[in-house]
Amino acid sequence: MPILNQLLRALSSLARQATRSEPSATRAGRQTPAPAANGYPGDFTGIPQLQYQPRADSAADPGEVVWTWVPYEEDHSQGKDRPVLVIGWDGPWLLALPMTSQDHDRDARQEAAAGRYWCDIGSGDWDRNGRPSEVRVNRILRVDPGSVRRIAARLDIDRFDQVARQVLQHAG
């Protein structure tokens, strides 16, 4: 696993360097996603290109926890405002993982039987009560960058790498 961590860090570093050289006009000029009939294009399927590129700016970036509207899995026309961990891009869409402060460790077997897998990420500024959180690693949301309500925190690279490994384990 240490080699995987080194590889992920090296790739993240290269991606950050490449993105830093990208003109801000290009970054800010990303196309606005065209919403589906109900406003949500559907969850991402396949293997995502994971990135760790948090920046100290007002735009949501991979590696940051943001608050946005999250559609329910069983009915994309309904949902609620939740924190999500941004993990990459799919064209103009942010790719993100839904988060919860509910502890699924106690019912991990039941969750796995229902096809839901979670990764503990601890606590952070995304939860004003400081509760530990989990991210769902096998449901990847598409998020319109314009719908991000606020950037709540930056996840550290070690926790991001842990999440990335589990996303890749369950992707596809």
Disulfide bonds with the S-S distance in Angstrom:
none
